[in-house]
Amino acid sequence: MTATSAETAGAGTQATTRRPRRQSLYKGDPGMWAFALHRITGATIFFFLFVHVLDTALVRVSPQAYTEVIATYKTPLVGLMELGLVAAVLFHGLNGVRLILIDFWWQGCRWQRQMLVAVGAVWLVVMVPVVVRIGMHMAERFL
């Protein structure tokens, strides 16, 4: 019978009774989170476009039904969803440019972390006035 490396390293200790912790393929690298967020924002934008096409197509079926559906969108919750949509589109677009540079620029992989920081900075700089503008619009409408 052969001893495993864990048994020989600490025979009879508590370490030998523990099961080795399974390592994940992704270790929480910022690039992994950018990849996940890129996918989530892409799916969100797709869902919005799907709903937008459906409710716009409703105008051909019944203009009155279209007007009623559009009236249901004039709520604070939908205003916050609009803000989220702008944030998603902006991040998805900026990160898409970063991904193109990683794929087609010969030094893209080398600078991918710095480009991710730049994406975050540009996203933040653009989102501040967007939040102010949409917030002012929502305050005028709902307060």
DSSP file (Angstrom, degrees, kcal/mol; ACC not computed):
  #  RESIDUE AA STRUCTURE BP1 BP2  ACC     N-H-->O    O-->H-N    N-H-->O    O-->H-N    TCO  KAPPA ALPHA  PHI   PSI    X-CA   Y-CA   Z-CA
    1    1 A M              0   0    0      0, 0.0     2,-0.3     0, 0.0     0, 0.0   0.000 360.0 360.0 360.0 132.6    0.0    0.0    0.0
    2    2 A T        -     0   0    0      1,-0.0     2,-0.3     0, 0.0     0, 0.0  -0.748 360.0-127.9-101.3 147.6    1.4    3.4   -0.9
    3    3 A A        -     0   0    0     -2,-0.3     2,-0.1     1,-0.1    -1,-0.0  -0.701  21.6-126.0 -91.6 141.8    1.0    6.5    1.1
    4    4 A T     >  -     0   0    0     -2,-0.3     4,-2.1     1,-0.1     5,-0.2  -0.352  28.4-106.0 -78.2 167.4   -0.3    9.7   -0.5
    5    5 A S  H  > S+     0   0    0      1,-0.2     4,-1.7     2,-0.2     5,-0.1   0.840 121.1  53.9 -65.3 -31.7    1.6   12.9   -0.2
    6    6 A A  H  > S+     0   0    0      2,-0.2     4,-1.5     1,-0.2    -1,-0.2   0.874 108.7  49.2 -69.1 -36.0   -0.9   14.3    2.3
    7    7 A E  H  4 S+     0   0    0      1,-0.2    -2,-0.2     2,-0.2    -1,-0.2   0.886 113.1  45.9 -71.0 -37.6   -0.4   11.2    4.5
    8    8 A T  H  < S+     0   0    0     -4,-2.1     3,-0.4     1,-0.2    -1,-0.2   0.820 110.1  54.8 -75.0 -28.8    3.3   11.4    4.4
    9    9 A A  H  < S+     0   0    0     -4,-1.7    -1,-0.2     1,-0.2    -2,-0.2   0.880 132.7   2.2 -72.8 -37.0    3.4   15.1    5.1
   10   10 A G  S >< S-     0   0    0     -4,-1.5     3,-2.0    -5,-0.1     6,-0.4  -0.394  76.7-166.1-150.1  66.5    1.3   15.0    8.3
   11   11 A A  T 3  S+     0   0    0     -3,-0.4     3,-0.1     1,-0.3    -4,-0.1  -0.337  78.5   7.9 -61.0 128.4    0.4   11.5    9.2
   12   12 A G  T 3  S+     0   0    0      1,-0.3    -1,-0.3    -2,-0.1     2,-0.1   0.467 100.7 122.2  82.4   2.3   -2.3   11.4   11.9
   13   13 A T  S X  S-     0   0    0     -3,-2.0     3,-1.0    -6,-0.1     4,-0.4  -0.447  77.7-107.5 -92.3 170.9   -3.0   15.2   11.7
   14   14 A Q  G >> S+     0   0    0      1,-0.2     3,-1.1     2,-0.2     4,-0.8   0.775 112.5  71.6 -66.8 -26.2   -6.3   16.8   11.0
   15   15 A A  G 34 S+     0   0    0      1,-0.3     3,-0.3     2,-0.2    -1,-0.2   0.792  91.2  58.7 -62.2 -28.3   -5.0   17.9    7.6
   16   16 A T  G <4 S+     0   0    0     -3,-1.0    -1,-0.3    -6,-0.4    -2,-0.2   0.747 102.7  52.5 -75.4 -21.3   -5.1   14.3    6.3
   17   17 A T  T <4 S+     0   0    0     -3,-1.1    -1,-0.2    -4,-0.4     2,-0.2   0.653  91.2  92.0 -88.4 -15.0   -8.9   14.1    7.0
   18   18 A R  S  < S-     0   0    0     -4,-0.8     3,-0.0    -3,-0.3    -3,-0.0  -0.542  77.6-124.9 -79.5 143.6   -9.8   17.2    5.1
   19   19 A R        -     0   0    0     -2,-0.2    -2,-0.1     1,-0.1     3,-0.1  -0.664  36.6 -99.3 -82.4 142.4  -10.7   16.9    1.5
   20   20 A P        -     0   0    0      0, 0.0     2,-0.3     0, 0.0    -1,-0.1  -0.369  41.8-108.7 -62.6 139.8   -8.7   19.1   -0.8
   21   21 A R        -     0   0    0      1,-0.1     2,-0.4    -3,-0.0    -3,-0.0  -0.522  31.7-119.4 -72.1 130.1  -10.5   22.3   -1.8
   22   22 A R        -     0   0    0     -2,-0.3     2,-0.3    -3,-0.1    -1,-0.1  -0.565  26.5-137.1 -73.5 126.4  -11.6   22.3   -5.4
   23   23 A Q        -     0   0    0     -2,-0.4     2,-0.2     1,-0.0     4,-0.1  -0.652  13.1-131.2 -85.7 138.4  -10.0   25.2   -7.3
   24   24 A S        -     0   0    0     -2,-0.3    -1,-0.0     2,-0.2     0, 0.0  -0.548  13.4-127.3 -83.9 152.7  -12.1   27.2   -9.7
   25   25 A L  S    S+     0   0    0     -2,-0.2     2,-0.5     1,-0.1    -1,-0.1   0.871 101.4  57.1 -65.2 -36.3  -11.0   27.9  -13.2
   26   26 A Y        -     0   0    0      1,-0.1    -2,-0.2     2,-0.1    -1,-0.1  -0.853  65.7-169.3-100.2 129.7  -11.6   31.6  -12.5
   27   27 A K        -     0   0    0     -2,-0.5    -1,-0.1    -4,-0.1    -2,-0.0   0.192  58.8 -87.6-103.3  15.0   -9.8   33.1   -9.5
   28   28 A G        +     0   0    0      1,-0.2    -2,-0.1     2,-0.0     5,-0.0   0.704  67.7 168.8  87.0  19.9  -11.7   36.4   -9.4
   29   29 A D    >>  -     0   0    0      1,-0.1     4,-1.7     2,-0.0     3,-1.0  -0.368  45.6-119.5 -63.2 143.6   -9.4   38.2  -11.8
   30   30 A P  H 3> S+     0   0    0      0, 0.0     4,-2.4     0, 0.0     5,-0.2   0.843 114.7  59.3 -56.0 -33.3  -10.8   41.6  -13.0
   31   31 A G  H 3> S+     0   0    0      1,-0.2     4,-2.1     2,-0.2     5,-0.1   0.856 103.0  52.3 -63.1 -34.2  -10.8   40.3  -16.5
   32   32 A M  H <> S+     0   0    0     -3,-1.0     4,-2.4     2,-0.2    -1,-0.2   0.905 110.3  47.4 -67.3 -41.5  -13.2   37.5  -15.5
   33   33 A W  H  X S+     0   0    0     -4,-1.7     4,-2.7     2,-0.2    -2,-0.2   0.876 110.9  51.6 -68.4 -35.7  -15.6   40.0  -13.9
   34   34 A A  H  X S+     0   0    0     -4,-2.4     4,-2.2     2,-0.2    -1,-0.2   0.896 109.9  50.3 -64.7 -39.6  -15.4   42.2  -17.0
   35   35 A F  H  X S+     0   0    0     -4,-2.1     4,-2.0     2,-0.2    -2,-0.2   0.929 112.6  45.9 -62.2 -46.3  -16.2   39.1  -19.1
   36   36 A A  H  X S+     0   0    0     -4,-2.4     4,-2.5     1,-0.2    -2,-0.2   0.921 114.3  47.5 -64.5 -44.3  -19.2   38.2  -16.9
   37   37 A L  H  X S+     0   0    0     -4,-2.7     4,-2.8     1,-0.2     5,-0.2   0.854 108.8  55.2 -66.3 -34.3  -20.5   41.8  -16.8
   38   38 A H  H  X S+     0   0    0     -4,-2.2     4,-2.0    -5,-0.2    -1,-0.2   0.916 110.7  45.4 -63.5 -42.5  -20.1   42.0  -20.6
   39   39 A R  H  X S+     0   0    0     -4,-2.0     4,-2.3     2,-0.2    -2,-0.2   0.915 113.7  48.9 -66.4 -42.7  -22.3   38.9  -21.0
   40   40 A I  H  X S+     0   0    0     -4,-2.5     4,-2.3     1,-0.2    -2,-0.2   0.925 112.9  46.6 -64.5 -44.8  -24.9   40.2  -18.5
   41   41 A T  H  X S+     0   0    0     -4,-2.8     4,-2.5     1,-0.2    -1,-0.2   0.878 111.1  53.1 -66.3 -36.0  -25.1   43.6  -20.2
   42   42 A G  H  X S+     0   0    0     -4,-2.0     4,-2.2    -5,-0.2    -2,-0.2   0.920 110.7  46.1 -63.5 -43.1  -25.4   42.0  -23.6
   43   43 A A  H  X S+     0   0    0     -4,-2.3     4,-2.4     2,-0.2    -2,-0.2   0.878 112.5  51.7 -66.7 -37.2  -28.3   39.9  -22.5
   44   44 A T  H  X S+     0   0    0     -4,-2.3     4,-2.4     2,-0.2    -2,-0.2   0.924 110.6  47.2 -64.4 -45.0  -29.9   42.9  -20.8
   45   45 A I  H  X S+     0   0    0     -4,-2.5     4,-2.6     2,-0.2    -2,-0.2   0.904 111.5  51.6 -64.1 -41.2  -29.6   45.0  -24.0
   46   46 A F  H  X S+     0   0    0     -4,-2.2     4,-2.3     2,-0.2    -2,-0.2   0.926 109.7  49.7 -60.7 -44.8  -31.0   42.1  -26.1
   47   47 A F  H  X S+     0   0    0     -4,-2.4     4,-2.4     1,-0.2     5,-0.2   0.918 111.1  49.5 -61.3 -43.9  -34.0   41.7  -23.7
   48   48 A F  H  X S+     0   0    0     -4,-2.4     4,-2.9     1,-0.2    -2,-0.2   0.940 111.0  49.1 -59.9 -46.9  -34.7   45.5  -23.9
   49   49 A L  H  X S+     0   0    0     -4,-2.6     4,-2.5     1,-0.2    -1,-0.2   0.882 109.9  52.4 -62.1 -37.5  -34.5   45.4  -27.7
   50   50 A F  H  X S+     0   0    0     -4,-2.3     4,-2.1     2,-0.2    -1,-0.2   0.945 113.3  42.8 -61.7 -49.0  -36.9   42.4  -27.8
   51   51 A V  H  X S+     0   0    0     -4,-2.4     4,-2.9     1,-0.2     5,-0.3   0.893 113.1  53.9 -64.6 -39.7  -39.4   44.2  -25.7
   52   52 A H  H  X S+     0   0    0     -4,-2.9     4,-2.1    -5,-0.2    -2,-0.2   0.910 108.9  47.5 -62.7 -43.5  -39.0   47.5  -27.6
   53   53 A V  H  X S+     0   0    0     -4,-2.5     4,-2.1    -5,-0.2    -1,-0.2   0.911 113.3  49.6 -64.7 -41.3  -39.7   45.8  -30.9
   54   54 A L  H  X S+     0   0    0     -4,-2.1     4,-1.0     1,-0.2    -2,-0.2   0.944 113.4  43.5 -64.2 -47.8  -42.8   44.1  -29.5
   55   55 A D  H  < S+     0   0    0     -4,-2.9     4,-0.3     1,-0.2    -1,-0.2   0.838 114.5  50.5 -71.9 -28.0  -44.3   47.2  -28.0
   56   56 A T  H >< S+     0   0    0     -4,-2.1     3,-1.2    -5,-0.3     4,-0.3   0.861 107.0  54.5 -72.2 -35.0  -43.5   49.3  -31.1
   57   57 A A  H >X S+     0   0    0     -4,-2.1     3,-1.2     1,-0.2     4,-0.8   0.736  93.2  73.4 -67.9 -21.4  -45.1   46.6  -33.3
   58   58 A L  H 3X S+     0   0    0     -4,-1.0     4,-2.7     1,-0.2     3,-0.3   0.759  80.7  71.6 -64.2 -24.0  -48.2   47.0  -31.2
   59   59 A V  H <4 S+     0   0    0     -3,-1.2    -1,-0.2    -4,-0.3    -2,-0.2   0.812  96.1  51.6 -63.5 -29.5  -48.9   50.3  -32.8
   60   60 A R  H <4 S+     0   0    0     -3,-1.2    -1,-0.2    -4,-0.3    -2,-0.2   0.806 113.0  45.0 -75.5 -29.3  -49.8   48.5  -36.1
   61   61 A V  H  < S-     0   0    0     -4,-0.8    -2,-0.2    -3,-0.3    -1,-0.1   0.950 137.3 -12.0 -78.2 -51.8  -52.3   46.2  -34.3
   62   62 A S     X  -     0   0    0     -4,-2.7     4,-2.3     1,-0.1    -1,-0.2  -0.825  50.4-160.6-155.0 108.6  -54.0   48.8  -32.1
   63   63 A P  H  > S+     0   0    0      0, 0.0     4,-2.2     0, 0.0     5,-0.1   0.851  97.9  54.4 -58.7 -33.7  -52.8   52.4  -31.6
   64   64 A Q  H  > S+     0   0    0      2,-0.2     4,-2.1     1,-0.2     5,-0.1   0.912 108.1  48.2 -67.6 -41.5  -55.0   52.6  -28.4
   65   65 A A  H  > S+     0   0    0      2,-0.2     4,-2.3     1,-0.2    -1,-0.2   0.884 110.4  53.1 -64.6 -37.9  -53.3   49.5  -26.9
   66   66 A Y  H  X S+     0   0    0     -4,-2.3     4,-2.6    -8,-0.3    -2,-0.2   0.931 108.2  49.6 -61.2 -45.8  -49.9   51.0  -27.8
   67   67 A T  H  X S+     0   0    0     -4,-2.2     4,-1.9     1,-0.2    -2,-0.2   0.887 111.0  50.0 -61.5 -40.0  -50.8   54.2  -26.0
   68   68 A E  H  X S+     0   0    0     -4,-2.1     4,-1.2     2,-0.2    -1,-0.2   0.896 111.0  48.5 -66.0 -40.3  -51.9   52.3  -22.9
   69   69 A V  H  X S+     0   0    0     -4,-2.3     4,-0.6     1,-0.2     3,-0.4   0.924 111.2  49.7 -65.9 -43.9  -48.7   50.2  -22.9
   70   70 A I  H >< S+     0   0    0     -4,-2.6     3,-1.0     1,-0.2     4,-0.3   0.867 105.8  57.8 -63.6 -35.7  -46.5   53.3  -23.2
   71   71 A A  H >< S+     0   0    0     -4,-1.9     3,-1.2     1,-0.3    -1,-0.2   0.834  99.7  58.3 -64.0 -31.7  -48.5   54.9  -20.4
   72   72 A T  H 3< S+     0   0    0     -4,-1.2    -1,-0.3    -3,-0.4    -2,-0.2   0.702  96.8  63.5 -71.0 -17.4  -47.5   52.0  -18.1
   73   73 A Y  T << S+     0   0    0     -3,-1.0     2,-1.7    -4,-0.6    -1,-0.2   0.589  77.9  89.8 -80.8  -9.6  -43.8   52.8  -18.7
   74   74 A K    <   +     0   0    0     -3,-1.2    -1,-0.2    -4,-0.3    -3,-0.1  -0.426  64.8 110.8 -89.8  63.6  -44.1   56.3  -17.1
   75   75 A T  S  > S-     0   0    0     -2,-1.7     4,-1.9     1,-0.1     5,-0.1  -0.895  79.5-112.8-129.9 159.9  -43.3   55.1  -13.6
   76   76 A P  H  > S+     0   0    0      0, 0.0     4,-2.2     0, 0.0     5,-0.2   0.866 116.1  57.2 -61.4 -34.6  -40.2   55.7  -11.3
   77   77 A L  H  > S+     0   0    0      1,-0.2     4,-2.0     2,-0.2     5,-0.1   0.928 107.4  46.3 -62.8 -44.0  -39.3   52.0  -11.6
   78   78 A V  H  > S+     0   0    0      2,-0.2     4,-2.2     1,-0.2    -1,-0.2   0.845 108.4  57.6 -67.7 -32.2  -39.1   52.2  -15.4
   79   79 A G  H  X S+     0   0    0     -4,-1.9     4,-1.8     2,-0.2    -1,-0.2   0.911 107.9  46.4 -61.9 -41.7  -37.1   55.4  -15.0
   80   80 A L  H  X S+     0   0    0     -4,-2.2     4,-2.3     1,-0.2    -2,-0.2   0.866 110.0  53.8 -66.8 -35.6  -34.5   53.5  -12.9
   81   81 A M  H  X S+     0   0    0     -4,-2.0     4,-2.3     2,-0.2    -2,-0.2   0.871 105.6  53.9 -66.2 -35.4  -34.5   50.8  -15.5
   82   82 A E  H  X S+     0   0    0     -4,-2.2     4,-2.4     2,-0.2    -2,-0.2   0.917 108.0  49.9 -61.4 -42.9  -33.8   53.4  -18.2
   83   83 A L  H  X S+     0   0    0     -4,-1.8     4,-2.3     1,-0.2    -2,-0.2   0.915 111.0  49.2 -61.4 -43.1  -30.8   54.5  -16.1
   84   84 A G  H  X S+     0   0    0     -4,-2.3     4,-2.5     2,-0.2    -1,-0.2   0.869 109.1  53.2 -63.4 -36.9  -29.7   50.9  -15.9
   85   85 A L  H  X S+     0   0    0     -4,-2.3     4,-2.9     2,-0.2     5,-0.2   0.919 108.7  48.4 -65.0 -43.2  -30.1   50.5  -19.6
   86   86 A V  H  X S+     0   0    0     -4,-2.4     4,-2.5     1,-0.2     5,-0.2   0.927 112.7  49.0 -61.7 -43.6  -27.9   53.5  -20.3
   87   87 A A  H  X S+     0   0    0     -4,-2.3     4,-2.4     1,-0.2     5,-0.2   0.908 113.1  47.6 -61.9 -41.7  -25.3   52.1  -17.9
   88   88 A A  H  X S+     0   0    0     -4,-2.5     4,-2.8     2,-0.2     5,-0.2   0.925 113.0  46.8 -66.4 -45.3  -25.4   48.7  -19.5
   89   89 A V  H  X S+     0   0    0     -4,-2.9     4,-2.4     2,-0.2     5,-0.2   0.915 113.8  49.1 -63.6 -42.4  -25.1   50.1  -23.1
   90   90 A L  H  X S+     0   0    0     -4,-2.5     4,-2.5    -5,-0.2     5,-0.2   0.940 115.1  42.6 -64.6 -47.2  -22.3   52.4  -22.1
   91   91 A F  H  X S+     0   0    0     -4,-2.4     4,-3.1    -5,-0.2     5,-0.3   0.935 114.1  51.6 -64.3 -44.2  -20.3   49.6  -20.4
   92   92 A H  H  X S+     0   0    0     -4,-2.8     4,-1.7    -5,-0.2    -2,-0.2   0.901 113.2  45.2 -61.0 -41.4  -21.0   47.1  -23.1
   93   93 A G  H  X S+     0   0    0     -4,-2.4     4,-1.8    -5,-0.2    -1,-0.2   0.937 115.8  44.6 -67.8 -47.0  -19.8   49.5  -25.8
   94   94 A L  H  X S+     0   0    0     -4,-2.5     4,-1.9     1,-0.2    -2,-0.2   0.920 115.7  47.1 -64.7 -43.4  -16.7   50.6  -24.0
   95   95 A N  H  X S+     0   0    0     -4,-3.1     4,-2.5    -5,-0.2    -1,-0.2   0.842 107.5  58.3 -68.0 -31.4  -15.7   47.1  -23.0
   96   96 A G  H  X S+     0   0    0     -4,-1.7     4,-2.2    -5,-0.3    -1,-0.2   0.900 105.2  49.2 -62.7 -40.5  -16.4   45.9  -26.6
   97   97 A V  H  X S+     0   0    0     -4,-1.8     4,-2.4     2,-0.2    -2,-0.2   0.909 110.4  51.7 -63.2 -41.2  -13.8   48.4  -27.8
   98   98 A R  H  X S+     0   0    0     -4,-1.9     4,-2.3     1,-0.2    -2,-0.2   0.910 109.7  49.2 -61.3 -42.2  -11.4   47.0  -25.2
   99   99 A L  H  X S+     0   0    0     -4,-2.5     4,-2.3     2,-0.2    -1,-0.2   0.885 109.0  52.2 -65.9 -38.3  -12.1   43.5  -26.4
  100  100 A I  H  X S+     0   0    0     -4,-2.2     4,-2.7     1,-0.2     5,-0.3   0.924 110.4  48.7 -62.1 -43.2  -11.5   44.5  -30.0
  101  101 A L  H  X S+     0   0    0     -4,-2.4     4,-2.1     1,-0.2     7,-0.3   0.894 110.4  51.1 -64.5 -38.5   -8.1   46.0  -29.0
  102  102 A I  H  < S+     0   0    0     -4,-2.3     7,-0.4     6,-0.2    -1,-0.2   0.909 116.1  42.0 -63.0 -40.6   -7.2   42.9  -27.0
  103  103 A D  H  < S+     0   0    0     -4,-2.3    -2,-0.2    -5,-0.2    -1,-0.2   0.872 127.9  25.5 -75.0 -37.6   -8.0   40.7  -30.0
  104  104 A F  H  < S+     0   0    0     -4,-2.7     2,-0.5    -5,-0.2    -3,-0.2   0.533 100.7  83.3-112.8  -7.2   -6.5   42.8  -32.8
  105  105 A W  S >< S-     0   0    0     -4,-2.1     3,-2.1    -5,-0.3     4,-0.4  -0.847  73.5-136.3 -98.1 133.5   -3.7   44.9  -31.2
  106  106 A W  T 3  S+     0   0    0     -2,-0.5     3,-0.1     1,-0.3    -1,-0.1   0.726 106.5  38.3 -66.0 -19.9   -0.4   43.1  -30.9
  107  107 A Q  T 3> S+     0   0    0      1,-0.1     4,-1.5    -6,-0.1    -1,-0.3   0.180  84.1 110.5-110.0  16.8    0.0   44.4  -27.4
  108  108 A G  T <4 S+     0   0    0     -3,-2.1     4,-0.3    -7,-0.3    -6,-0.2   0.888  76.7  49.4 -59.6 -43.1   -3.6   44.1  -26.4
  109  109 A C  T >4 S+     0   0    0     -4,-0.4     3,-0.8    -7,-0.4     4,-0.3   0.861 108.4  54.9 -65.5 -34.1   -3.1   41.3  -23.9
  110  110 A R  T 34 S+     0   0    0      1,-0.2     3,-0.2    -3,-0.1    -1,-0.2   0.863 117.3  34.3 -66.7 -35.5   -0.3   43.1  -22.2
  111  111 A W  T 3X S+     0   0    0     -4,-1.5     4,-2.4    -3,-0.2    -1,-0.2   0.189  83.3 111.0-105.3  14.8   -2.4   46.3  -21.6
  112  112 A Q  H <> S+     0   0    0     -3,-0.8     4,-1.9    -4,-0.3    -1,-0.2   0.865  78.4  49.2 -64.7 -36.6   -5.7   44.6  -20.9
  113  113 A R  H  > S+     0   0    0     -4,-0.3     4,-2.0    -3,-0.2    -1,-0.2   0.919 112.3  47.7 -67.7 -42.1   -5.9   45.5  -17.2
  114  114 A Q  H  > S+     0   0    0      1,-0.2     4,-2.2     2,-0.2    -2,-0.2   0.881 111.1  51.8 -65.8 -37.1   -5.0   49.1  -17.9
  115  115 A M  H  X S+     0   0    0     -4,-2.4     4,-2.5     2,-0.2    -1,-0.2   0.868 107.1  53.6 -66.7 -34.8   -7.6   49.3  -20.6
  116  116 A L  H  X S+     0   0    0     -4,-1.9     4,-2.3     2,-0.2    -2,-0.2   0.898 108.4  49.2 -65.2 -40.0  -10.2   47.9  -18.1
  117  117 A V  H  X S+     0   0    0     -4,-2.0     4,-2.4     2,-0.2    -2,-0.2   0.906 111.1  50.2 -63.2 -41.1   -9.3   50.6  -15.7
  118  118 A A  H  X S+     0   0    0     -4,-2.2     4,-2.9     2,-0.2     5,-0.3   0.895 108.6  52.3 -64.4 -40.0   -9.7   53.2  -18.5
  119  119 A V  H  X S+     0   0    0     -4,-2.5     4,-2.7     1,-0.2    -2,-0.2   0.932 111.2  47.6 -59.9 -45.8  -13.1   51.6  -19.4
  120  120 A G  H  X S+     0   0    0     -4,-2.3     4,-2.2     2,-0.2    -2,-0.2   0.894 113.1  48.1 -62.6 -40.4  -14.2   52.0  -15.8
  121  121 A A  H  X S+     0   0    0     -4,-2.4     4,-2.6     2,-0.2    -2,-0.2   0.932 114.1  44.7 -67.9 -45.9  -12.9   55.6  -15.6
  122  122 A V  H  X S+     0   0    0     -4,-2.9     4,-2.3     2,-0.2     5,-0.3   0.910 112.6  53.1 -64.4 -41.1  -14.6   56.7  -18.9
  123  123 A W  H  X S+     0   0    0     -4,-2.7     4,-2.5    -5,-0.3    -1,-0.2   0.927 111.9  45.4 -58.4 -45.6  -17.8   54.9  -17.8
  124  124 A L  H  X S+     0   0    0     -4,-2.2     4,-1.8     2,-0.2    -2,-0.2   0.913 111.5  51.3 -65.9 -43.6  -17.8   56.7  -14.5
  125  125 A V  H  < S+     0   0    0     -4,-2.6    -1,-0.2     1,-0.2    -2,-0.2   0.876 116.6  40.7 -62.8 -37.9  -17.1   60.1  -16.1
  126  126 A V  H  X S+     0   0    0     -4,-2.3     4,-1.3    -5,-0.2    -1,-0.2   0.860 111.6  56.0 -78.8 -35.8  -19.9   59.7  -18.6
  127  127 A M  H  X S+     0   0    0     -4,-2.5     4,-3.0    -5,-0.3     5,-0.3   0.810  94.8  67.3 -69.7 -28.9  -22.4   58.2  -16.1
  128  128 A V  H  X S+     0   0    0     -4,-1.8     4,-2.1     1,-0.2    -1,-0.2   0.961 106.6  38.2 -59.2 -53.3  -22.2   61.1  -13.7
  129  129 A P  H  > S+     0   0    0      0, 0.0     4,-2.7     0, 0.0    -1,-0.2   0.850 115.1  55.8 -66.8 -29.6  -23.9   63.6  -16.0
  130  130 A V  H  X S+     0   0    0     -4,-1.3     4,-2.9     2,-0.2     5,-0.3   0.932 108.3  47.1 -64.7 -44.5  -26.3   60.9  -17.3
  131  131 A V  H  X S+     0   0    0     -4,-3.0     4,-2.5     1,-0.2    -1,-0.2   0.904 113.2  49.4 -63.0 -41.1  -27.4   60.2  -13.7
  132  132 A V  H  X S+     0   0    0     -4,-2.1     4,-2.5    -5,-0.3    -2,-0.2   0.944 114.1  44.9 -62.8 -47.2  -27.8   63.9  -13.1
  133  133 A R  H  X S+     0   0    0     -4,-2.7     4,-2.2     2,-0.2    -2,-0.2   0.943 117.6  41.8 -64.8 -49.4  -29.9   64.4  -16.3
  134  134 A I  H  X S+     0   0    0     -4,-2.9     4,-2.6     1,-0.2    -1,-0.2   0.882 114.2  53.8 -67.0 -36.3  -32.1   61.4  -15.8
  135  135 A G  H  X S+     0   0    0     -4,-2.5     4,-2.5    -5,-0.3    -2,-0.2   0.909 108.9  48.3 -62.9 -41.9  -32.5   62.2  -12.1
  136  136 A M  H  X S+     0   0    0     -4,-2.5     4,-2.4     2,-0.2    -2,-0.2   0.909 112.1  49.6 -63.4 -41.7  -33.6   65.7  -13.0
  137  137 A H  H  X S+     0   0    0     -4,-2.2     4,-1.8     1,-0.2    -2,-0.2   0.918 112.7  46.6 -63.5 -43.5  -36.1   64.4  -15.5
  138  138 A M  H  X S+     0   0    0     -4,-2.6     4,-3.0     2,-0.2     5,-0.3   0.883 110.8  52.6 -67.4 -37.5  -37.4   61.9  -13.0
  139  139 A A  H  X S+     0   0    0     -4,-2.5     4,-1.8     1,-0.2    -2,-0.2   0.910 109.8  49.0 -64.4 -41.5  -37.7   64.6  -10.3
  140  140 A E  H  < S+     0   0    0     -4,-2.4    -1,-0.2     1,-0.2    -2,-0.2   0.884 118.9  39.5 -62.4 -38.6  -39.7   66.8  -12.6
  141  141 A R  H  < S+     0   0    0     -4,-1.8    -2,-0.2    -5,-0.2    -1,-0.2   0.884 127.2  27.1 -81.5 -39.5  -42.0   64.0  -13.5
  142  142 A F  H  <        0   0    0     -4,-3.0    -3,-0.2    -5,-0.2    -2,-0.2   0.558 360.0 360.0-109.0  -9.2  -42.5   62.2  -10.2
  143  143 A L     <        0   0    0     -4,-1.8    -3,-0.1    -5,-0.3    -1,-0.1   0.443 360.0 360.0-106.7 360.0  -42.0   64.8   -7.5
